Amino acid sequence: MFALIVEYSVTHGALPALCVRQEYRVLLMAQAGYHRRLELRAESWSTLAELFLFATPEAVEAAVVSATRREFVALHPACRATVPVLLIGEGASRGSDEVVVLRGACIGASGARRERFKLVAPAAVLW
């Protein structure tokens, strides 16, 4: 499935402000083609990530270039780490909390790599 991943790293012992993350979440969920969201963490616990799933690669690209999104990240640098990925494995159906994404594949970059995350919260589905 086509997706955007937003990675928030712990800086100075804390994640970016919750209100900023929630506002960015609402902005991305309002984009055309949005399907659902998964809240993830990296193995090291130093990175929290949100995976926003979209219906098509065109919807992902439109979300990335959205003027509203670009204006928001200009004001909130903690949200700049937003990149297209492919969701290639979601373990929830098999009783696992592992989620695997392929980074670099959505934009055609060479050297695509798999990254593993752990599911933090149940999937949020909004239609």
C-alpha positions in Angstrom: 0.0 0.0 0.0 1.2 3.5 -0.7 2.0 5.7 2.3 3.7 8.6 3.8 5.8 8.1 6.9 6.5 10.9 9.4 9.3 10.2 11.8 9.6 12.2 15.0 12.9 11.8 16.8 13.5 12.4 20.5 15.4 15.6 20.9 16.5 17.0 24.2 14.8 14.0 25.9 11.3 14.6 24.4 9.3 14.2 21.3 7.9 17.3 19.5 4.9 18.8 21.1 1.8 16.7 21.0 -0.4 19.5 19.8 1.9 20.0 16.8 1.9 16.3 16.0 -1.9 16.2 16.3 -2.3 19.2 14.0 -0.1 17.7 11.4 -2.0 14.4 11.7 -5.3 16.1 11.0 -3.7 17.9 8.0 -2.5 14.7 6.4 -5.7 12.8 7.1 -7.6 15.6 5.3 -5.6 14.9 2.1 -7.5 13.3 -0.9 -7.0 9.6 -1.1 -6.2 9.1 2.7 -7.1 5.6 3.8 -5.9 5.0 7.4 -3.1 5.7 9.9 -0.7 3.5 11.9 1.3 4.7 14.9 4.7 3.1 15.1 8.0 3.2 16.9 11.5 2.3 15.9 13.3 -0.6 17.6 15.4 1.8 19.6 12.4 3.7 21.1 14.2 6.9 20.0 11.9 7.5 17.1 8.1 7.6 16.9 6.6 7.3 13.4 3.2 7.7 11.9 2.3 5.9 8.7 -0.4 7.5 6.6 -1.8 5.1 4.0 -3.3 6.4 0.8 -5.3 4.8 -2.0 -2.8 5.6 -4.9 0.7 6.7 -5.5 -0.7 9.9 -7.0 -2.5 10.7 -3.7 0.8 10.3 -1.9 2.5 12.6 -4.3 -0.3 15.2 -4.0 0.0 15.1 -0.2 3.7 15.6 -0.4 3.5 18.7 -2.7 0.4 20.1 -1.0 0.9 23.8 -0.3 -0.9 23.4 3.1 1.6 20.7 4.1 4.6 22.7 2.9 3.5 25.8 4.8 3.0 23.7 8.0 6.4 22.1 7.9 8.0 25.4 7.3 6.6 26.6 10.6 7.2 23.2 12.4 10.6 21.7 11.4 9.9 18.6 13.5 7.5 17.5 10.8 9.9 17.8 7.9 10.9 14.1 8.0 7.9 13.1 5.9 8.7 10.7 3.0 6.8 8.4 0.6 7.2 4.6 1.4 5.5 1.4 0.5 3.8 -0.7 3.2 5.0 -4.2 2.5 4.1 -6.0 5.7 1.7 -5.5 8.5 1.8 -8.3 11.1 -1.5 -7.5 12.8 -3.3 -10.1 10.8 -0.8 -12.7 12.0 -0.8 -11.6 15.6 2.5 -9.7 15.3 3.1 -6.0 16.0 5.7 -5.7 13.3 5.3 -3.3 10.3 7.7 -3.3 7.4 8.0 -0.5 4.9 10.1 -0.1 1.8 11.8 3.3 1.7 12.8 4.8 -1.7 10.5 2.7 -3.8 7.6 5.2 -4.1 9.8 7.8 -5.7 11.8 5.5 -7.9 15.1 6.0 -6.0 17.8 3.4 -6.3 18.8 1.6 -3.1 15.4 1.1 -1.7 15.6 -0.4 1.8 13.3 -2.3 4.2 12.7 -0.8 7.6 11.0 -2.5 10.5 8.8 -0.8 13.1 6.6 -1.9 15.9 2.9 -1.0 16.1 2.2 1.2 19.1 -1.6 1.8 18.8 -4.4 0.1 16.9 -5.0 1.2 13.4 -7.2 4.3 13.1 -9.6 3.9 10.2 -11.4 7.0 8.9 -13.4 6.8 5.7 
